[in-house]
Amino acid sequence: MRVSLVTSADCAGFGLEFFEALRYLSADNGGVSRGGYSAAEDAAHTLLANYASRNGLTVSIDEACNTWVELPGTDSSADAIVIGSHLDSVRQGGNYDGAAGVVGGLAMLFRLQDTTQLRRPVRLVAFRGEEAAWFGTCYIGSRALVGTLESEMLDAVSPEYRISLREALQEAGADLGPIEANTALSASKSIHQYFEMHIEQGPLLVAADCPVGVVTGIRGNYRYPAITWLGEAGHSGAVSRNLRHDAVLGATEWLTTVERLWIDEEVAGADLVVTAGIFSTDPMHHAVTRIPDSVRMSLDIRSVDVSTLQRVSEQAMELASQIASRRGLEVLVGERVDTMPASIDTDTVSMIYDTALGLGYPAMKLPSGAGHDAAALGAAGIPIGMIFVRNENGSHNAQEALDIDDFCVGVDVLTEVTKRAAQ
């Protein structure tokens, strides 16, 4: 017997109920912590499976422990429309990042279950381990699905769990055979198209007073997690400017020139964002009266265009070398970590946008600055589409604030988009 039937009228009630259950399972100091392959993430997947199975939907678990929920179509031989996102979170993060797409996908399946006969099967997937916070690797479940989870990633050790990703997968009951062989899992071989609903993790929809966004592409990134500037320590009052080899001044000059480069790229029409999220002197030696001889920092370069990533990265590194040479410094650049952009077909963007407008909802087109499981599937050649819903206060923090009415707008758009794609 079904415990829920989600129509347009009761979408809000179902969403509030599920989100509150998720929060209860993973509450942590005002936020939520659902680590990849943790007990809290396990509980979230069990909650999803219980809701789905008790409402007559078929539930399965793949080799990477991703959870699948299926609504059959009239043509059992047709490839499926897949709706997905993730249920893990960052430490003490918000309750809606990823989860909004999974809960919205389940609400959509419940709607379609009794109201629509579609030719293609429709499947919901809740991916494991999307967030990089736990093992230093993002998109674990979705990369495993398409066979791109590289073997060295399995050796990464979580500082939180103190076990490797390989050990965490084994404890969760994963089948490591195809994952270690970089073989796509069986569930990936019958996907016609993938759609993901997600909260917007920036302020654009809020600023535009727009409830729904249509993603035009997912920014990739060239990430430098460990850049070190080395200079020469000295007494702050005893060394004149022209004789200093100040690591902080070198690093900050470089960031200023990189920002000018960013501005030039924007003026030329390029899509680009640049962030130095880590910047610190040595806490064991720094002092008010000491010229800093070392700075550790990071640089994150993001764009929807690979050529922009390559061009800006090369220019930034050349600028660093020039500044270090002129100031008598040394700059050490650690290994770069790349995540490729994911393109979204313009016809898919137009279809989602027109669907939203046809339902009477204001919509805007925008790139996704954050990464998503959709990027892993898109990189594997699977056609993708993404819907953003408005979210207050950004993301990766306990203050995420998804209005339940906006959630239901996203479910409405997702439902109609899926119906069109699955006919």
N, C-alpha and C positions, 0 to 999 in steps of 0.2 A: 504494500500500500504506500502511495506517495505521501510524503510529509510536506511538500511544497509544490506549488504550481505558480511559476513566476510570469505573470502577465504585465503589461505596461502599468496597470493600476497598482500592483503590489511589488514592483521592482525595488522601491525604497525600503520596504519592510524586510525583504529578503537580504538586500545588501547590508543593512544595518545589523541584522542578526548574524550574518557570516563574519563581517568585519569584527564584531564584538567578540565572537568566539575565537577568532585568530588572535586578537589582542590578549584575551585571557590566557591562551596557550603560551604566549611568548613575551609577556610584559616584563620590562626591564628598566627601572629607574626613569619612569615617565615615557619611555619609548618602547620599542620592541626589539628583541634580538632573536632572529631565526637564522642561525649560521648554516652554511651549506653542509649538508650531510650530518647535521646535528640532531639531537633528540627533538628540539623544537621544530625543526623543519620536517622531521618524520611525522610529528603530530599534526602539522598543517596538512600534509599530504593525506594522512589518514582521515582527517576531517573532510577533505574534498571527496575522497573515495566513498565515505559513508553517505554524504549527501547525495552523490550521484547514484550509487547502487540502490539506495532506498527509494529513489524516484524512478527506477526501472531502466537506468542507463548502464551500458556495459563498461566496466572498469578493467584496465590492464596496467601492468608495470613493465617497462622495457628493461634492457640490459644495464642501463645506467641509472635505474631507479626513478626515471621520470614517470609521472602518472598520466595515463591516457583515459579519456572518457569519450565514448562514441555514440553518435546517433546515426543509425543506418540510413542509407539512401535507397531509392527504388532500383538503382543500378549497382549491384554489388561488385561489378568489375570496374567501376569508375574510380579514378583517383580521388582522394578526399580533399575537402577544404579543411585546413587545420587552423584553429584559433589557439593562441598560447601566450604565456608569460611565465613568471616565476613566483615562488612563495617564500624564498629566503629574503633576508634583509641585511643591512649593515648593522654593526653594534649600536644598540640604542637608537635605532633609526625610526622612520615612520611606518605606519601600518598599511600604507596603500601602494608604495613602490613595488610594482610587480603584481601584488595581490589583487589590485583593482582589475587587471586584465584577466586573471584566473576566475575571480568571482563573477566578473561581467560575462565571461565566456560561459560559465555554468548557468547563469541567469538566462542567457540567450538560448542555450540548449533546452532548458525547461520550457521556454516560450515555443520553440520550434516543435517540441515533442508532440504537442496535441493540436497544433494549428496549421502545420505546413508539411507537405510531402515534397522532398527535394530529391533530385536525381542523384547527386553525389552524396556520399557519406560526409558527415561533419564531425570532426574530432577536436576535442579540447586537450591540450597538453600543458601540464604544470612542470616546468623544467626545474631541475635541481641545480643549486650552486651557481646562480647567475652572477652574484656579487664577487668581486675580486678580493674583498676584505678578509676572507678566511684562509685562502690558500695562495693568494697572489695571482690567481688565474680567474678570468671571468668566463662566463658562458660555458661552464663545465658540462652541464647536461645537454645543452643544445649542440655544443661542439662534439660531444660523444655521439650524439644522434647522427650527425652527418660525417663522422669519421675524421675530424680535424683536431681532436684533442691529442696533442703531441705527447709522446711517451715521456719526455723529460718533465712535462708538467705533472705527471703522476708522482714524481719524487719530491715535489714541493712540500715542505713541512709547515703546518699551521702553527703559529706561535700560540694560538688560543688552545688548540687541542693537543699539541705536541705529538702529533702523528702525521704521516704523509697522506697525500690525497689518495694514493693507492690503498693505504690501510683503511682510510675512511670509506672508500668505495667497497672494500671487502667486508667491512663491518656492516654496511648497509645492505649487503646481499647482492651487489652488482656482479655481472658476468664480465670479468676483465679481458676475456679472450678477444672479442672484436674491438674493444677499446684500445688495448695495447697494440693491436695490429692495424690501427687506424682504418678500420673497416666500418662503413656506414651501417647503422643498425637497421633491422628489417623495417621498422616503422617509417623510416625516411624514404622508402622506395615507392610509396604510393601517395605522395603529396602533390596535389595539383597547384595549390596556392596556400600561402600562410598569411594570416592577419593577426596583428597584435594590438590590443588596446592597452594604454598605459597612461598614468598621470604625466602631465608635462612637468619636467623637473626644473624649469626656469620660469620667468615671470611674464612671458609674452602674452599668453592668453588672458591672464588676470589684467594686465595693462590695457589690453584691447577690449575688455569686457565681453569676451567670447567664450562660450562653454566648450567648444570642441575645435580641435586642430587636425589638419591632414598633413602628415609627415611627407616631405618631398625627398628626403634622403637622410641617412644616418651618418653622422660625422665619424670618420676614422681618426686615429691619433698616432702621432709619433711621440713617444713618451721617453724622456730621459730622467729616470728616477734618481740618479746619483751623479751630480756634477760637483766637482771640488775645485775651488780657487785657492791657490797657495801663494802666499806672499812672505813678508818678513815682519816679525814682531818688533815692537820698539816702544819706548816711553812716549806717551801721548804729548808731553810737553817739550820733548827734546829733539824731535826730528821734523825738519821743515817739509813743506808739501812736496817740493821737487825731489826730495831724497827718499820719500816714502814708497813702500811697496805694499799698499793697503789692499787686502783681499776684498774687503767690503766695497770700497770705492770701485774696484775693477768689476765686481759682480753687478753692482747697481748701475754702473755705466752701461754694461752690456744689456741689462734689462730695459734701460731707457732706449737704447738703439733698436732692440727687438720690438719695442712698442711702436717706434717710428716706422719700422718695417711693416708691422701690423696695420698701421694707419694707411700706409701707401697701398697695401694689398686691398684694403677696404675701398679706397678711392677708385681703384682699378676694377672694382666689382667682384673681387674674390670672396669666397666664404672662408672665414678664418676666425678662430679664437685661440688665445695663448694664455697660459697660466703658469706662474711659479709658485706652486702650493707649499713648497718646503724651502726655507731660507733661514740658516742659523750659523752662528759662530760656535766655536768649541766651548761647551759649558764648563769643561774642566779647566780652561785657561782664560776665557774672556773676562775682561774687567773694564771699568769705566776709563781707567788710565792706560790701557794697553792697546797699541795699534794692532788690529786683528790680522793674524797671519794665515787664517784659513776660514773658508765659508763653504758649507755644504748646502746644495740647493737642488731643485728639480725644475724641469721644463716640460710642459704638456702642450703640444701643438695639435690643433684639431681642425679638420676641414672635411667637407663632403667630396673634395676633389683630390685625388692622389698626387697630381702634378703640383698642386699648391703645397701639399705636405712636403714633397720632395724639395721644391724650390725654397720654401721658407726655412726648412731644416738646414739645407746646405748653406744658405746665406747667414743664418744665425750662428752656425758653427764657425764660419769664416770670420764673422765679426768678433766672436769670442777669442779666436787666435790672434787677431790684430790687436785687440785691446790688451790682452795678456802680454804680448810682445812689447807694446809701447810702455806699459806700466811696470815691466820687469817682474811679471807674475807667471805662474804656471797654471794652466787649466786642464784638469783631468776629467774626461767625459766617459762615464760608464756606458755599459751596453744599452743600446736603444731598444725599446719594446714597441712593436708596431701592431696596430689593429686597423685593418683596412676599412675604408668607407663602404657603405652598402647603398647601392642605388635603388630607387623605386621607380618603376615604369610610369611614365607620364599618364598613360591611359588609366592605370590603377589610381593614381592621385586624383585624376579628374572624376573617376567613377565615385570614389569616396566623397569627394567634395560636393559633387552634384547630388549625391544621396542625402547628405546632411542638409543642403539647402532645400531639397525636395520635401524633407520632413519639417521644414520651417525653422531650422536651427541655424543661427549665424555660425560661420566656420571661417577659419583662416589657414593658409598654407604656410608651413614653416619647416626648417630642418630640425633634426634631433641632434642636440649637442652631446647628449649622453649615449652610451652604447646600450644595445638591447639584444636579446636572443635572436630577434629578427635578423640582425646583422650576420650572425653565424649561418643562418639558413640561406640568406641572400648570397653570401660568399660561396655557398655550395651550389648555386645556380637555381635555387627554388624561388619563384616569384613571390614577393612580399608586399605587404601594405601595412600601414600603421595609423592608428587613430589616437590622438592625445585628448585627454580631458583636463579641464582647468583644475588647478591645485594651488592653494595658497601656501606661502611660506617656503617654497622651494622643496628640496628633497634631501634624503640621507640625513634627516634630522627628525627629532621627535615631534616637531611642530607641523609636519605635513597635515594639511587640512582639506581633504576632498569633500566638497559639498555633495550630499547624497543625490540631490536633483541633477547635478552635473554628471554624476556616475550614471544615472538612468538615461540621460541624453546620450552618453557614450554607448550604452547598451542598445538603445534604439537604433543608432547609426550602425553599430556592429551587426545587429540582427538583419537589417535591410541589405547591407553590403554582402553578408554571407548568403542571404537568399538569392541575390543576383548572381553571385559567383558559383553557387551550387546547382543552379538550374541546368 
